Amino acid sequence: MTGYRALLDNAHENVARWINKNSKQNARIAIMGDPGLIGFRTRRPAVDFGALNDNYLSGGKRTPREIADYFFSQPFETAVANSFSWEELRGHPDTMVVARDPRFHCFDLIEKYRPHTGQNYFVFLYQRRPDCDESL
């Protein structure tokens, strides 16, 4: 089994199971990095920040500030991010723009998933605290 296939079979399946068990059917998901099969398996509205399924994000080059503002303007309940480090989130530049924004303090890290292959490609799962004020 290839490393990517193991990621899909292991980490992405586990993320999808967690989302299906712990979120409402209409909960919006932000996927920062490789969406894999998460959106398909959860059957929830998902925005791929790789700009594959969103009109705003795919509508042209966006500044880092525009990407972060767009993320925080959406009612995402869950955020999924790919990381190249297990210890801390280190991902694609667009992922890091969002994660380093002070407003991201409203998202709690729920779980981290790793593929069984030992590959340095991890999936971090975050959930937004419903009572959190992002303007702080």
Backbone as CSV, one residue per row, in Angstrom:
resi,resn,N_x,N_y,N_z,CA_x,CA_y,CA_z,C_x,C_y,C_z
1,MET,0.849,-1.177,0.000,0.000,0.000,0.000,0.895,1.241,0.000
2,THR,0.603,2.207,-0.849,1.413,3.415,-0.915,1.151,4.290,0.303
3,GLY,2.070,5.227,0.566,1.911,6.132,1.697,0.653,6.961,1.601
4,TYR,0.353,7.450,0.389,-0.844,8.269,0.222,-2.097,7.432,0.461
5,ARG,-2.116,6.236,-0.071,-3.265,5.348,0.113,-3.447,5.025,1.602
6,ALA,-2.346,4.820,2.314,-2.425,4.546,3.746,-2.993,5.752,4.487
7,LEU,-2.615,6.966,4.053,-3.158,8.174,4.666,-4.672,8.204,4.497
8,LEU,-5.137,7.900,3.280,-6.573,7.899,3.028,-7.281,6.824,3.842
9,ASP,-6.713,5.644,3.863,-7.352,4.530,4.556,-7.319,4.694,6.061
10,ASN,-6.332,5.371,6.565,-6.138,5.457,8.009,-6.583,6.822,8.538
11,ALA,-5.774,7.819,8.326,-6.018,9.128,8.939,-7.320,9.765,8.455
12,HIS,-7.541,9.812,7.155,-8.742,10.477,6.647,-10.014,9.732,7.056
13,GLU,-9.975,8.414,7.065,-11.140,7.643,7.534,-11.422,7.937,9.007
14,ASN,-10.372,8.021,9.820,-10.557,8.318,11.243,-11.116,9.713,11.461
15,VAL,-10.626,10.677,10.684,-11.157,12.044,10.768,-12.638,12.045,10.398
16,ALA,-12.978,11.401,9.310,-14.376,11.359,8.866,-15.268,10.700,9.917
17,ARG,-14.791,9.617,10.515,-15.577,8.961,11.569,-15.815,9.901,12.749
18,TRP,-14.763,10.627,13.165,-14.912,11.557,14.284,-15.936,12.632,13.938
19,ILE,-15.831,13.209,12.746,-16.764,14.265,12.329,-18.187,13.726,12.293
20,ASN,-18.381,12.545,11.726,-19.733,11.966,11.643,-20.325,11.722,13.027
21,LYS,-19.504,11.348,13.964,-19.982,11.046,15.316,-20.209,12.302,16.151
22,ASN,-19.423,13.356,15.912,-19.396,14.496,16.831,-19.881,15.818,16.248
23,SER,-20.433,15.815,15.061,-20.929,17.075,14.496,-22.307,16.875,13.884
24,LYS,-23.003,17.982,13.740,-24.326,17.951,13.119,-24.194,17.660,11.626
25,GLN,-25.250,17.138,11.043,-25.250,16.771,9.625,-24.965,17.962,8.712
26,ASN,-25.356,19.153,9.132,-25.150,20.341,8.294,-23.931,21.155,8.709
27,ALA,-23.099,20.626,9.607,-21.912,21.351,10.074,-20.929,21.558,8.926
28,ARG,-20.444,22.773,8.795,-19.474,23.089,7.728,-18.065,22.728,8.174
29,ILE,-17.299,22.211,7.221,-15.933,21.769,7.480,-14.976,22.566,6.607
30,ALA,-13.894,23.036,7.198,-12.798,23.648,6.440,-11.704,22.598,6.305
31,ILE,-11.249,22.380,5.089,-10.167,21.423,4.867,-8.983,22.183,4.292
32,MET,-7.934,22.258,5.094,-6.735,23.002,4.705,-5.634,21.995,4.406
33,GLY,-5.334,21.863,3.153,-4.386,20.844,2.718,-5.121,19.851,1.848
34,ASP,-4.736,18.624,1.925,-5.302,17.579,1.084,-6.659,17.127,1.619
35,PRO,-7.738,17.341,0.850,-9.050,16.946,1.348,-9.269,15.434,1.353
36,GLY,-8.531,14.732,0.493,-8.707,13.287,0.445,-10.167,12.928,0.304
37,LEU,-10.617,12.025,1.131,-12.009,11.584,1.052,-12.848,12.084,2.221
38,ILE,-12.348,13.067,2.952,-13.049,13.548,4.150,-14.424,14.109,3.806
39,GLY,-14.505,15.001,2.847,-15.797,15.576,2.467,-16.768,14.520,1.978
40,PHE,-16.275,13.579,1.200,-17.117,12.516,0.664,-17.647,11.615,1.780
41,ARG,-16.783,11.217,2.694,-17.177,10.292,3.760,-18.073,10.944,4.818
42,THR,-17.941,12.244,5.002,-18.767,12.905,6.019,-20.103,13.373,5.457
43,ARG,-20.158,13.610,4.170,-21.383,14.133,3.537,-21.818,15.453,4.179
44,ARG,-20.813,16.225,4.570,-21.092,17.535,5.134,-20.547,18.599,4.194
45,PRO,-21.098,19.806,4.270,-20.563,20.871,3.421,-19.112,21.159,3.792
46,ALA,-18.229,20.997,2.845,-16.798,21.176,3.103,-16.212,22.158,2.104
47,VAL,-15.347,23.026,2.603,-14.626,23.956,1.743,-13.169,23.523,1.709
48,ASP,-12.697,23.261,0.516,-11.313,22.861,0.290,-10.489,24.130,0.104
49,PHE,-9.616,24.423,1.052,-8.800,25.624,0.955,-7.674,25.478,-0.054
50,GLY,-7.615,24.342,-0.721,-6.758,24.182,-1.890,-7.435,24.758,-3.126
51,ALA,-8.609,25.366,-2.937,-9.355,26.097,-3.956,-9.955,25.203,-5.036
52,LEU,-10.274,23.971,-4.692,-10.850,23.080,-5.701,-12.370,23.124,-5.759
53,ASN,-13.038,23.504,-4.679,-14.505,23.425,-4.696,-15.194,24.688,-4.181
54,ASP,-14.512,25.794,-4.180,-15.091,27.021,-3.637,-14.903,28.154,-4.634
55,ASN,-15.994,28.827,-4.994,-15.932,29.886,-6.008,-15.017,31.033,-5.601
56,TYR,-15.086,31.451,-4.345,-14.244,32.565,-3.912,-12.769,32.194,-3.985
57,LEU,-12.417,31.059,-3.418,-11.007,30.664,-3.367,-10.449,30.324,-4.748
58,SER,-11.280,29.784,-5.621,-10.801,29.421,-6.955,-10.898,30.581,-7.940
59,GLY,-11.412,31.721,-7.491,-11.640,32.852,-8.370,-10.418,33.709,-8.653
60,GLY,-9.252,33.271,-8.318,-8.036,34.037,-8.577,-7.128,34.042,-7.368
61,LYS,-5.958,34.584,-7.555,-4.957,34.631,-6.482,-5.467,35.524,-5.355
62,ARG,-5.442,35.005,-4.162,-5.870,35.751,-2.975,-4.662,36.050,-2.106
63,THR,-4.703,37.194,-1.438,-3.627,37.528,-0.506,-3.787,36.668,0.745
64,PRO,-2.719,36.508,1.514,-2.852,35.762,2.767,-3.947,36.329,3.680
65,ARG,-4.044,37.642,3.742,-5.068,38.269,4.582,-6.471,37.934,4.079
66,GLU,-6.666,37.932,2.766,-7.975,37.587,2.201,-8.348,36.139,2.526
67,ILE,-7.370,35.248,2.467,-7.629,33.839,2.786,-8.045,33.699,4.248
68,ALA,-7.299,34.326,5.134,-7.633,34.249,6.563,-8.994,34.887,6.834
69,ASP,-9.252,36.055,6.279,-10.540,36.718,6.494,-11.692,35.860,5.987
70,TYR,-11.491,35.224,4.844,-12.532,34.349,4.302,-12.785,33.170,5.246
71,PHE,-11.728,32.549,5.723,-11.880,31.431,6.660,-12.718,31.854,7.859
72,PHE,-12.378,32.974,8.474,-13.055,33.386,9.697,-14.426,34.004,9.446
73,SER,-14.753,34.284,8.198,-16.096,34.783,7.882,-17.092,33.635,7.713
74,GLN,-16.608,32.414,7.661,-17.452,31.244,7.443,-17.798,30.567,8.770
75,PRO,-18.980,29.955,8.847,-19.376,29.292,10.102,-18.841,27.858,10.206
76,PHE,-17.532,27.697,10.084,-16.955,26.362,10.173,-17.041,25.849,11.606
77,GLU,-17.536,24.638,11.762,-17.570,23.995,13.064,-16.296,23.188,13.278
78,THR,-15.768,22.655,12.190,-14.598,21.788,12.240,-13.592,22.239,11.199
79,ALA,-12.314,22.143,11.528,-11.243,22.422,10.572,-10.279,21.245,10.576
80,VAL,-9.858,20.857,9.393,-8.915,19.764,9.213,-7.697,20.344,8.515
81,ALA,-6.509,20.060,9.040,-5.284,20.600,8.448,-4.237,19.504,8.328
82,ASN,-3.535,19.503,7.210,-2.411,18.589,7.026,-1.153,19.236,7.566
83,SER,-0.308,18.416,8.171,0.933,18.908,8.757,2.092,18.000,8.364
84,PHE,3.267,18.596,8.258,4.483,17.831,7.988,5.238,17.532,9.284
85,SER,4.625,17.894,10.416,5.231,17.660,11.730,4.172,17.106,12.667
86,TRP,4.529,16.168,13.500,3.626,15.625,14.498,3.542,16.552,15.715
87,GLU,4.642,17.225,16.042,4.713,18.030,17.254,3.886,19.313,17.175
88,GLU,3.854,19.916,16.002,3.115,21.164,15.840,2.617,21.253,14.409
89,LEU,1.610,22.085,14.199,1.076,22.251,12.859,2.088,22.988,11.987
90,ARG,2.546,22.322,10.964,3.406,22.917,9.940,2.904,22.398,8.599
91,GLY,2.212,23.248,7.898,1.587,22.815,6.666,1.830,23.775,5.530
92,HIS,0.969,23.675,4.535,0.996,24.535,3.360,0.900,25.995,3.805
93,PRO,1.516,26.927,3.079,1.457,28.344,3.480,0.046,28.874,3.712
94,ASP,-0.928,28.464,2.891,-2.300,28.939,3.104,-2.886,28.398,4.413
95,THR,-2.496,27.204,4.786,-2.920,26.646,6.071,-2.330,27.459,7.208
96,MET,-1.059,27.784,7.094,-0.378,28.497,8.170,-0.879,29.925,8.321
97,VAL,-1.327,30.540,7.236,-1.912,31.885,7.313,-3.116,31.857,8.256
98,VAL,-3.930,30.844,8.128,-5.108,30.711,8.987,-4.693,30.338,10.408
99,ALA,-3.839,29.342,10.544,-3.461,28.837,11.867,-2.704,29.867,12.708
100,ARG,-1.978,30.753,12.065,-1.218,31.779,12.806,-2.027,33.034,13.090
101,ASP,-3.199,33.114,12.516,-4.064,34.269,12.743,-4.566,34.222,14.192
102,PRO,-4.563,35.350,14.899,-5.017,35.347,16.304,-6.438,34.813,16.484
103,ARG,-7.263,34.914,15.463,-8.642,34.438,15.572,-8.733,32.913,15.655
104,PHE,-7.661,32.216,15.273,-7.674,30.756,15.302,-7.689,30.214,16.739
105,HIS,-7.517,31.100,17.737,-7.565,30.645,19.131,-8.914,30.038,19.484
106,CYS,-9.923,30.272,18.683,-11.252,29.719,18.931,-11.377,28.263,18.481
107,PHE,-10.352,27.728,17.870,-10.358,26.334,17.424,-9.453,25.512,18.338
108,ASP,-10.023,24.490,18.937,-9.260,23.596,19.807,-8.782,22.390,19.012
109,LEU,-7.544,22.000,19.241,-7.025,20.779,18.637,-7.685,19.605,19.353
110,ILE,-8.379,18.787,18.587,-9.114,17.651,19.143,-8.296,16.370,19.051
111,GLU,-7.670,16.178,17.902,-6.968,14.919,17.670,-5.953,15.103,16.553
112,LYS,-4.923,14.268,16.590,-3.941,14.199,15.500,-3.921,12.761,15.009
113,TYR,-3.798,12.615,13.703,-3.791,11.287,13.098,-2.526,11.123,12.267
114,ARG,-1.992,9.904,12.276,-0.808,9.608,11.472,-1.072,8.348,10.661
115,PRO,-0.490,8.288,9.462,-0.636,7.060,8.678,0.221,5.949,9.278
116,HIS,-0.142,4.726,9.006,0.615,3.577,9.514,1.946,3.396,8.805
117,THR,2.199,4.166,7.754,3.410,3.969,6.958,4.640,4.641,7.546
118,GLY,4.470,5.477,8.567,5.592,6.202,9.124,5.924,7.455,8.323
119,GLN,5.126,7.756,7.349,5.315,8.930,6.506,5.124,10.206,7.332
120,ASN,5.902,11.244,7.046,5.788,12.522,7.761,4.694,13.394,7.143
121,TYR,3.488,12.941,7.288,2.331,13.633,6.745,1.175,13.315,7.675
122,PHE,0.728,14.299,8.434,-0.221,14.061,9.504,-1.473,14.904,9.289
123,VAL,-2.528,14.525,9.957,-3.791,15.249,9.855,-4.188,15.706,11.253
124,PHE,-4.403,17.016,11.390,-4.813,17.613,12.660,-6.290,17.990,12.542
125,LEU,-7.042,17.675,13.578,-8.473,17.943,13.598,-8.777,18.975,14.676
126,TYR,-9.452,20.043,14.281,-9.790,21.134,15.199,-11.306,21.301,15.250
127,GLN,-11.795,21.762,16.393,-13.202,22.082,16.523,-13.336,23.483,17.094
128,ARG,-14.245,24.245,16.512,-14.484,25.620,16.980,-15.295,25.589,18.274
129,ARG,-14.847,26.364,19.248,-15.627,26.529,20.476,-16.805,27.447,20.164
130,PRO,-18.014,26.995,20.400,-19.189,27.798,20.000,-19.312,29.124,20.734
131,ASP,-18.766,29.222,21.925,-18.921,30.447,22.706,-17.725,31.388,22.578
132,CYS,-16.813,31.108,21.680,-15.574,31.878,21.569,-15.788,33.131,20.716
133,ASP,-15.231,34.232,21.162,-15.300,35.495,20.430,-14.008,35.656,19.631
134,GLU,-14.111,35.541,18.319,-12.924,35.629,17.463,-12.389,37.047,17.346
135,SER,-13.153,38.013,17.793,-12.700,39.400,17.660,-11.677,39.778,18.722
136,LEU,-11.466,38.909,19.703,-10.511,39.226,20.775,-9.083,39.152,20.304
